[in-house]
């Protein structure tokens, strides 16, 4: 029997605020243990939460960007469970009345588009962090750091619409880009402000019933999400083929072994004893507030990708890279608007700018070569003032000095020679001095024409227009 996977994802994204969701403690990453805490996020008796308005604004932006329906009111609820990093004994979250529901996100994979339904987006506070010391340190101690306690999160839950690990990876990549475009979250998994849990079951192909759901945690990268799902599909398939019964549970992904391991039986909603949070009022979303927030949302990645393809004649692959980060997309568009050949400009950014940024460890904002510099260089090549090879030399000088291409061309006297009469002298000289090569070329060794072009380029100290040189040699040989 053949089986198909059914996958749903739960993504927690830390909202881009300076203070926590219910108090004024800092959300800055990297502080010493328990430095960013107060009676509210420590859960001390008598301390009351006060909702951070910026949190609602950012969560609403995410909901609108994901095409969600936003009810007039949503409410907070208490989610009860015991763990040392949860000082109150409950987490303030949302349950039956979340901020938004019924959204969607479109992904593209192997040239095909698929729409993944978003079940809900809800607000909640983060828990603290446990640090463990094991046998190697001879301590067997655990420490509680509550700096993250009360950090604002949105949880974005999909319907079980994903069918392959590759689709899960594509979904996470697109979601991350959206959250960064609208400045809702930094979405850095390394700093813990984007986390993902995956739910997966398998069922016979063609069946409409869902199988036994397994939750996977400890997924610290998009690639690990994909690897964990691939392993779990294989594990569940083998178990069912052997006649074994799967048990609903939560499993951890072991990064070093690339396997999943049992953690605990999976909880149901009633295990958390949800009830409305009595210390917080419902969150009202008026039509005016909704409209104002919607106006603040910029062009989203998929829209920008399609426009770049149409407006600048880019391939999907190139447009996908250029729109991955909004800063890179803006860099390209500033250059493209000043360029006579936007596609060539894109090539310089994709090849030379990104390669140099990677080697130097810089971000696009730190690039010593600015968008107008790339446009200037591309225009010089397009107008045949300099050749492509000269352009590479100029680019390296631009990167080192931060100067404009046109200024460097003047300083170095590198203007390309495109005068037929002047170039004809070099061509005639090379043909005269290499009669044997010319004869072989006439006899059909076509590749030798490139050798003659190279000789002319050398004779002109790289200033000759190579396309015109090739044309002149062809005429002379005929």
C-alpha positions as CSV (number, residue, x, y, z in Angstrom):
1,X,0.0,0.0,0.0
2,X,1.2,3.5,-0.8
3,X,1.0,6.3,1.8
4,X,0.9,10.1,1.5
5,X,2.1,12.5,4.2
6,X,-0.3,15.1,5.8
7,X,1.7,18.0,7.3
8,X,0.8,21.0,9.3
9,X,3.1,23.6,10.8
10,X,3.0,25.8,13.9
11,X,5.3,28.8,13.8
12,X,6.1,31.0,16.7
13,X,7.5,34.4,15.7
14,X,8.8,37.0,18.2
15,X,7.3,40.4,17.5
16,X,9.6,43.2,16.8
17,X,9.0,45.3,19.9
18,X,11.4,47.0,22.4
19,X,9.4,45.8,25.4
20,X,7.5,42.7,26.4
21,X,3.8,42.0,25.8
22,X,2.5,42.8,29.3
23,X,5.3,44.9,31.0
24,X,8.0,47.4,30.1
25,X,11.0,45.0,30.4
26,X,13.4,44.9,27.4
27,X,13.2,42.2,24.7
28,X,16.8,42.8,23.7
29,X,18.8,39.6,23.0
30,X,22.0,38.8,24.7
31,X,21.5,40.1,28.3
32,X,22.8,38.3,31.4
33,X,20.5,35.8,33.0
34,X,17.3,37.3,34.5
35,X,18.4,40.9,33.9
36,X,15.3,41.8,31.9
37,X,12.6,40.8,34.4
38,X,10.1,42.5,36.7
39,X,7.2,41.3,39.0
40,X,4.9,40.9,36.0
41,X,7.1,38.6,33.9
42,X,8.3,36.8,37.1
43,X,4.7,36.0,38.0
44,X,4.9,37.5,41.5
45,X,1.6,37.7,43.4
46,X,-0.4,40.9,42.8
47,X,1.4,41.9,39.6
48,X,-1.1,42.7,36.8
49,X,-0.5,42.6,33.1
50,X,-1.0,45.6,30.8
51,X,-1.2,44.9,27.1
52,X,1.5,46.5,24.8
53,X,-0.4,48.3,22.0
54,X,2.5,47.8,19.5
55,X,2.1,44.0,19.9
56,X,-1.5,44.3,18.6
57,X,-0.4,46.5,15.7
58,X,2.3,44.0,14.5
59,X,0.1,41.0,15.0
60,X,-2.6,42.6,12.9
61,X,-0.1,43.4,10.1
62,X,0.9,39.8,10.0
63,X,-2.8,38.7,9.9
64,X,-3.6,41.1,7.0
65,X,-0.4,40.1,5.1
66,X,-1.6,36.4,5.4
67,X,-5.1,37.3,4.1
68,X,-6.7,36.4,7.4
69,X,-10.2,37.3,8.6
70,X,-10.0,39.6,11.7
71,X,-13.0,39.5,14.0
72,X,-14.1,42.6,15.9
73,X,-12.9,41.2,19.2
74,X,-10.4,38.6,20.4
75,X,-9.7,37.5,24.0
76,X,-6.8,36.2,26.0
77,X,-6.9,32.9,27.8
78,X,-4.9,31.1,30.5
79,X,-3.2,28.0,29.3
80,X,-2.3,25.9,32.4
81,X,0.7,23.6,32.6
82,X,3.5,23.1,35.1
83,X,7.1,23.7,34.0
84,X,10.0,25.5,35.9
85,X,10.3,28.1,33.1
86,X,6.7,29.2,33.5
87,X,6.6,31.1,36.8
88,X,2.8,31.8,36.9
89,X,1.9,28.2,36.4
90,X,0.0,29.2,33.2
91,X,0.8,31.0,29.9
92,X,-1.3,33.9,28.7
93,X,-2.3,32.9,25.2
94,X,-5.4,32.9,23.0
95,X,-7.7,29.9,22.5
96,X,-11.2,29.9,21.1
97,X,-11.2,33.6,20.1
98,X,-7.9,34.3,18.4
99,X,-6.8,37.5,16.8
100,X,-7.4,36.2,13.2
101,X,-8.5,33.1,11.3
102,X,-8.9,31.6,7.9
103,X,-5.9,33.0,6.0
104,X,-3.7,31.7,3.3
105,X,-0.1,31.8,1.9
106,X,0.9,30.8,-1.6
107,X,4.1,29.0,-2.3
108,X,5.9,28.1,-5.5
109,X,7.8,24.9,-5.9
110,X,9.3,23.5,-9.1
111,X,7.3,26.0,-11.1
112,X,4.0,25.1,-9.5
113,X,2.0,27.3,-7.1
114,X,0.1,25.9,-4.1
115,X,-2.0,27.8,-1.6
116,X,-1.6,26.7,2.0
117,X,-4.5,27.6,4.3
118,X,-3.7,29.4,7.6
119,X,-6.0,28.2,10.4
120,X,-5.3,31.0,12.9
121,X,-2.9,33.6,14.1
122,X,-3.0,34.3,17.8
123,X,-1.0,36.3,20.4
124,X,0.8,34.8,23.4
125,X,3.6,35.4,25.8
126,X,6.8,33.4,25.6
127,X,8.1,31.2,28.5
128,X,11.5,31.4,30.1
129,X,14.5,29.2,29.2
130,X,16.0,26.3,31.1
131,X,19.8,25.7,31.0
132,X,21.0,22.3,31.9
133,X,24.3,21.1,33.1
134,X,24.9,17.3,32.8
135,X,27.5,14.7,33.7
136,X,30.4,16.4,32.0
137,X,30.2,19.4,34.3
138,X,29.6,17.1,37.3
139,X,26.7,19.3,38.4
140,X,23.4,17.8,37.1
141,X,21.9,21.2,37.8
142,X,19.3,23.2,35.8
143,X,19.1,27.0,35.8
144,X,16.1,29.1,34.9
145,X,16.6,32.3,32.9
146,X,13.4,34.3,32.7
147,X,14.6,37.0,30.3
148,X,12.3,35.6,27.6
149,X,9.3,35.2,29.9
150,X,6.7,37.6,28.6
151,X,8.4,38.2,25.2
152,X,5.5,38.8,22.7
153,X,4.9,36.0,20.1
154,X,2.4,35.3,17.4
155,X,1.6,31.7,16.6
156,X,0.8,31.0,13.0
157,X,-1.0,27.6,12.5
158,X,-1.6,26.1,9.1
159,X,-4.3,23.6,8.2
160,X,-2.9,20.1,7.3
161,X,-2.4,21.2,3.7
162,X,1.3,20.4,3.1
163,X,2.2,17.2,1.4
164,X,6.0,17.0,1.2
165,X,9.0,18.1,3.3
166,X,10.0,20.3,0.4
167,X,6.7,22.2,0.6
168,X,7.2,22.7,4.3
169,X,10.6,24.3,3.6
170,X,9.1,26.5,0.8
171,X,6.3,27.6,3.2
172,X,8.7,28.5,6.0
173,X,11.0,30.4,3.6
174,X,8.1,32.5,2.2
175,X,6.6,33.1,5.6
176,X,10.0,34.3,6.9
177,X,10.3,36.7,4.0
178,X,6.8,38.1,4.6
179,X,7.4,38.7,8.3
180,X,10.6,40.6,7.5
181,X,9.1,42.6,4.7
182,X,6.4,44.0,6.9
183,X,8.9,44.5,9.8
184,X,6.8,42.3,12.2
185,X,9.7,40.0,13.2
186,X,13.4,39.6,12.6
187,X,12.6,35.8,12.2
188,X,16.1,34.7,13.2
189,X,16.1,31.1,14.4
190,X,19.6,31.5,15.8
191,X,18.3,34.1,18.3
192,X,15.1,32.1,19.1
193,X,12.7,34.6,17.6
194,X,11.4,32.1,15.1
195,X,10.5,28.6,16.1
196,X,8.6,25.8,14.3
197,X,6.8,22.7,15.4
198,X,5.7,20.2,12.8
199,X,2.6,17.9,12.9
200,X,2.7,14.9,10.6
201,X,0.6,11.9,9.9
202,X,0.4,9.5,6.9
203,X,-2.6,7.9,5.3
204,X,-3.3,5.6,2.3
205,X,-3.1,7.4,-1.0
206,X,-6.6,8.5,-1.9
207,X,-8.0,8.4,1.6
208,X,-9.7,11.5,3.1
209,X,-9.3,10.4,6.7
210,X,-6.3,11.7,8.8
211,X,-3.9,9.3,10.3
212,X,-2.3,9.4,13.8
213,X,-0.8,12.8,14.4
214,X,2.8,13.1,15.6
215,X,4.3,16.4,16.7
216,X,8.0,17.1,16.2
217,X,9.8,19.7,18.3
218,X,13.4,20.9,18.6
219,X,13.6,22.0,15.0
220,X,16.2,24.8,14.9
221,X,16.5,25.4,11.1
222,X,14.3,25.1,8.0
223,X,16.6,22.3,6.7
224,X,16.1,20.4,10.0
225,X,12.4,20.7,9.6
226,X,12.7,19.1,6.2
227,X,15.1,16.4,7.4
228,X,12.9,15.6,10.4
229,X,9.8,15.2,8.2
230,X,11.7,13.0,5.8
231,X,12.7,10.7,8.6
232,X,9.3,10.6,10.2
233,X,7.6,9.8,6.9
234,X,9.9,6.8,6.5
235,X,9.5,5.7,10.1
236,X,5.7,5.9,10.1
237,X,5.5,4.1,6.7
238,X,7.6,1.2,7.9
239,X,5.6,0.9,11.1
240,X,2.3,0.7,9.3
241,X,3.6,-1.7,6.7
242,X,4.8,-3.9,9.5
243,X,1.3,-3.9,11.0
244,X,2.2,-1.7,14.0
245,X,-0.1,0.9,15.4
246,X,1.1,4.5,15.7
247,X,0.5,6.4,19.0
248,X,-0.2,10.1,19.1
249,X,2.9,11.7,20.7
250,X,5.4,14.5,20.8
251,X,8.9,13.6,19.5
252,X,12.2,15.5,19.5
253,X,14.5,15.8,16.5
254,X,18.0,14.6,17.2
255,X,20.2,16.8,15.0
256,X,23.4,14.6,15.2
257,X,21.6,11.3,14.4
258,X,19.0,12.9,12.0
259,X,16.3,10.9,13.8
260,X,13.2,11.7,15.9
261,X,12.9,10.3,19.4
262,X,9.9,10.0,21.8
263,X,9.4,12.9,24.2
264,X,5.9,12.6,25.7
265,X,2.3,11.7,24.9
266,X,0.6,14.5,23.0
267,X,-1.7,16.8,25.0
268,X,-5.2,17.7,24.1
269,X,-6.7,21.1,24.5
270,X,-8.7,20.0,27.6
271,X,-5.4,19.1,29.3
272,X,-4.5,22.8,29.5
273,X,-7.7,23.8,31.3
274,X,-8.1,26.9,29.2
275,X,-10.3,29.7,30.5
276,X,-10.6,33.5,29.7
277,X,-7.9,35.7,31.2
278,X,-9.7,37.8,33.9
279,X,-7.0,40.5,34.1
280,X,-7.1,41.5,30.5
281,X,-10.0,43.1,28.4
282,X,-11.0,41.8,24.9
283,X,-8.9,43.3,22.0
284,X,-11.2,45.5,19.8
285,X,-10.2,46.0,16.2
286,X,-12.2,48.9,14.7
287,X,-12.7,49.3,10.9
288,X,-10.5,52.5,11.0
289,X,-7.7,50.8,12.9
290,X,-7.8,47.9,10.5
291,X,-7.8,50.2,7.4
292,X,-4.9,52.3,8.8
293,X,-2.8,49.2,9.5
294,X,-3.5,47.7,6.1
295,X,-2.2,50.9,4.4
296,X,1.1,50.4,6.2
297,X,1.8,47.0,4.5
298,X,4.3,47.2,1.6
299,X,4.4,45.2,-1.5
300,X,4.9,41.6,-0.4
301,X,7.6,39.2,-1.7
302,X,5.4,37.2,-4.2
303,X,3.9,40.4,-5.7
304,X,7.4,42.0,-6.0
305,X,8.8,38.8,-7.6
306,X,6.1,38.8,-10.3
307,X,6.6,42.5,-11.0
308,X,10.4,42.2,-11.2
309,X,9.9,39.4,-13.8
310,X,7.5,41.5,-15.9
311,X,9.1,45.0,-15.5
312,X,12.7,44.1,-15.7
313,X,12.6,40.8,-17.8
314,X,14.1,38.7,-15.0
315,X,13.9,35.0,-14.7
316,X,11.9,33.6,-11.8
317,X,15.1,32.2,-10.2
318,X,16.8,35.6,-10.3
319,X,13.7,37.5,-9.1
320,X,13.4,35.0,-6.2
321,X,16.9,35.7,-5.0
322,X,16.6,39.5,-5.4
323,X,13.3,39.5,-3.4
324,X,14.5,37.2,-0.6
325,X,15.2,40.2,1.6
326,X,13.5,43.6,1.3
327,X,16.8,45.4,1.6
328,X,18.3,43.5,-1.4
329,X,15.1,44.1,-3.4
330,X,15.3,47.8,-2.7
331,X,19.0,47.8,-3.6
332,X,18.3,46.3,-7.0
333,X,15.3,48.5,-7.8
334,X,17.2,51.7,-7.0
335,X,20.0,50.5,-9.4
336,X,17.5,49.2,-12.1
337,X,15.7,52.5,-12.3
338,X,19.0,54.3,-13.1
339,X,20.1,51.6,-15.6
340,X,19.8,51.3,-19.3
341,X,19.9,47.5,-19.0
342,X,18.2,46.3,-15.7
343,X,18.8,42.6,-16.5
344,X,22.6,43.2,-16.8
345,X,22.4,45.2,-13.6
346,X,20.7,42.3,-11.9
347,X,23.5,40.0,-13.0
348,X,26.2,42.3,-11.5
349,X,24.3,42.3,-8.2
350,X,23.6,38.5,-8.2
351,X,27.1,37.5,-9.1
352,X,29.6,40.1,-8.0
353,X,27.9,42.1,-5.2
354,X,26.5,39.1,-3.4
355,X,29.7,37.1,-3.7
356,X,31.8,39.9,-2.3
357,X,29.3,40.5,0.5
358,X,29.5,36.8,1.4
359,X,33.3,36.8,1.4
360,X,33.5,39.9,3.5
361,X,30.7,39.0,5.9
362,X,28.9,42.2,5.2
363,X,25.1,42.8,4.8
364,X,23.7,44.6,1.7
365,X,23.3,47.8,3.8
366,X,27.1,47.7,4.5
367,X,28.1,47.3,0.8
368,X,30.8,49.8,-0.2
369,X,29.3,49.6,-3.8
370,X,26.0,51.4,-3.8
371,X,23.1,50.9,-6.2
372,X,24.0,54.0,-8.3
373,X,27.5,52.6,-8.7
374,X,26.2,49.4,-10.1
375,X,23.9,51.3,-12.5
376,X,26.8,53.5,-13.6
377,X,29.0,50.4,-14.3
378,X,26.2,48.6,-16.2
379,X,25.5,51.7,-18.3
380,X,29.2,52.0,-19.3
381,X,29.3,48.4,-20.5
382,X,25.9,48.7,-22.2
383,X,27.1,51.8,-24.1
384,X,30.3,50.0,-25.0
385,X,32.5,52.6,-23.2
386,X,34.2,49.7,-21.5
387,X,34.2,45.9,-22.1
388,X,32.8,43.3,-19.7
389,X,36.4,42.3,-18.7
390,X,37.3,45.9,-18.0
391,X,34.0,46.1,-16.0
392,X,35.3,43.3,-13.7
393,X,38.5,45.2,-13.0
394,X,36.5,48.4,-12.4
395,X,34.2,46.6,-10.0
396,X,37.1,45.4,-7.8
397,X,38.3,49.0,-7.7
398,X,34.8,50.2,-6.8
399,X,34.6,47.7,-4.0
400,X,38.0,48.7,-2.6
401,X,37.6,52.5,-2.9
402,X,33.8,53.2,-3.0
403,X,34.3,55.4,-6.1
404,X,32.0,55.6,-9.1
405,X,32.8,53.5,-12.2
406,X,32.8,56.5,-14.5
407,X,35.4,58.3,-12.3
408,X,37.6,55.2,-12.2
409,X,37.4,54.8,-16.0
410,X,38.6,58.4,-16.4
411,X,41.4,58.0,-13.9
412,X,42.7,54.8,-15.5
413,X,42.1,55.9,-19.1
414,X,40.2,52.7,-19.7
415,X,37.6,53.9,-22.3
416,X,36.9,51.1,-24.8
417,X,38.0,51.7,-28.4
418,X,35.0,51.2,-30.7
419,X,36.3,53.1,-33.8
420,X,36.5,50.7,-36.8
421,X,39.4,52.4,-38.4
422,X,41.5,52.5,-35.3
423,X,40.7,48.8,-34.4
424,X,41.3,47.8,-38.1
425,X,45.0,48.7,-37.6
426,X,45.3,46.2,-34.7
427,X,43.3,43.5,-36.6
428,X,45.5,43.9,-39.8
429,X,48.7,43.7,-37.7
430,X,47.6,40.5,-36.0
431,X,46.4,38.9,-39.2
432,X,49.7,39.7,-40.9
433,X,51.8,38.4,-38.0
434,X,49.8,35.1,-37.8
435,X,49.4,33.9,-41.3
436,X,49.5,30.2,-40.3
437,X,46.6,30.6,-37.8
438,X,44.7,32.6,-40.5
439,X,45.2,29.8,-43.0
440,X,43.9,27.1,-40.5
441,X,40.9,29.3,-39.7
442,X,40.1,29.5,-43.4
443,X,40.3,25.7,-43.6
444,X,37.6,25.4,-41.0
445,X,39.2,25.6,-37.5
446,X,36.6,28.2,-36.4
447,X,37.6,28.3,-32.8
448,X,40.9,30.0,-33.9
449,X,38.9,33.2,-34.5
450,X,38.7,33.6,-30.7
451,X,42.5,33.2,-30.5
452,X,42.9,36.1,-33.0
453,X,40.4,38.2,-31.0
454,X,42.4,37.6,-27.9
455,X,45.6,38.7,-29.7
456,X,43.9,42.0,-30.8
457,X,42.7,42.6,-27.2
458,X,46.2,42.1,-25.9
459,X,47.7,44.4,-28.6
460,X,45.2,47.1,-27.7
461,X,45.9,46.6,-23.9
462,X,42.3,45.4,-23.4
463,X,40.7,48.6,-24.8
464,X,39.3,47.1,-28.0
465,X,35.6,46.4,-28.3
466,X,35.7,42.6,-28.5
467,X,32.4,42.3,-30.4
468,X,33.6,44.7,-33.1
469,X,37.0,43.0,-33.2
470,X,35.3,39.7,-33.9
471,X,33.3,41.3,-36.6
472,X,36.3,42.9,-38.3
473,X,38.3,39.7,-38.2
474,X,35.4,37.8,-39.8
475,X,35.2,40.4,-42.6
476,X,39.0,40.2,-43.2
477,X,39.1,36.4,-43.3
478,X,36.2,36.4,-45.9
